[in-house]
């Protein structure tokens, strides 16, 4: 007669061979985590989902880099376009990126590691390229100052409804949300006015594609808010799970609004997909889910492994666990410690 361990081992092997494989990053059923493979991108500090190229995310380094913005394919983790910005000064501390309803990419050179000492910071704007590939574009530069004096900031967000640009200061004694003028001017100073207090350190932020949610993240905290014509609304009750990352610097919604993509700095940095559910889901996304007769399953914390595959529980893992429990129960090894047969 086989020993209990032999029976258990055989059952596990059978389950592994019978269970379907987990979804990999290249599958199309849902957005997946991935790893940025480009060795040039070692300080990814902002993230924006492309509006023209499905599965592509725009990012940039935060400092010690030139006027470059990179497009990364989430299926492979490889850079598929490098955009060089002309017509601007040398970037100082680029910290945020967002795509507006006008189809332009907005890049925030808004960091201030001296604790808010720069007399002004800058925003660069250029049209999102219709074709992916290495290219040079002439960008528009906007000078920016804050109401109340300089701030250190890392989060730049463009409202997809109004086109207004917002900046969240990072870790001042009194961090806040600031809004720019209705239309940015390249010929004068753009003064950003404080519109809301924020009780957290902010390293990045993003509007949902429909403009009904605003998400702000820090290294160790995250907050999602309802957003409306009057601006910041009530905080969403369910916490959109923040993955554990070595230096969490970026976040964006997927174009369908159903998933958050959290990024971090460092070589071969992972971008982690976290599905939204319940009140977290933006209004337009929730309506689409209802029309389709379903909803988002809420696949939280799908951390990117070294190969960029989903690190969450797979169907195979669940099946193996069920088989193990069943075999243990059958053999009388579960819940019967110390019991001996006569």
RADAJO-V8857 format. One record per backbone hydrogen bond with DSSP energy under -1.0 kcal/mol. CO is the residue of the C=O (numbers start at 1). NH is the residue of the N-H. If there is no record, write none. Layout:
BEGIN
co=[CO/CO]
nh=[NH/NH]
END
This chain:
BEGIN
co=[3/4/5/6/7/8/9/10/11/12/13/14/15/24/34/38/40/42/48/53/55/56/57/58/59/60/62/66/67/69/70/71/71/72/73/77/78/81/82/83/84/86/93/96/98/100/103/104/105/106/107/108/108/108/109/110/112/121/122/123/124/125/126/135/137/140/142/143/144/145/146/152/155/157/159/164/165/166/167/168/170/175/176/177/177/178/179/190/192/193/196/204/206/208/212/213/214/215/216/217/217/221/223/224/225/226/228/231/234/239/247/250/252/254/258/259/260/261/262/263/263/269/271/272/273/274/277/278/282/283/284/285/286/287/288/289/290/298/299/301/303/305/309/314/315/316/317/318/319/320/321/322/323/324/325/326/327/328/336]
nh=[7/8/9/10/11/12/13/14/15/16/17/18/19/27/271/41/42/266/58/56/74/50/72/48/70/45/94/68/85/83/59/80/81/57/77/37/73/71/135/69/137/139/111/108/106/103/128/100/126/98/124/95/96/110/122/153/115/144/109/142/107/140/105/84/86/125/123/190/121/192/149/170/168/166/163/159/180/157/178/155/202/198/169/195/196/167/193/145/147/179/177/217/215/211/227/208/225/206/223/203/204/218/216/236/214/233/231/228/226/241/265/263/261/257/276/254/274/252/272/249/250/36/34/262/302/260/280/281/286/287/288/289/290/291/292/294/293/300/275/303/311/308/305/318/319/320/321/322/323/324/325/326/327/328/329/330/331/333/339]
END
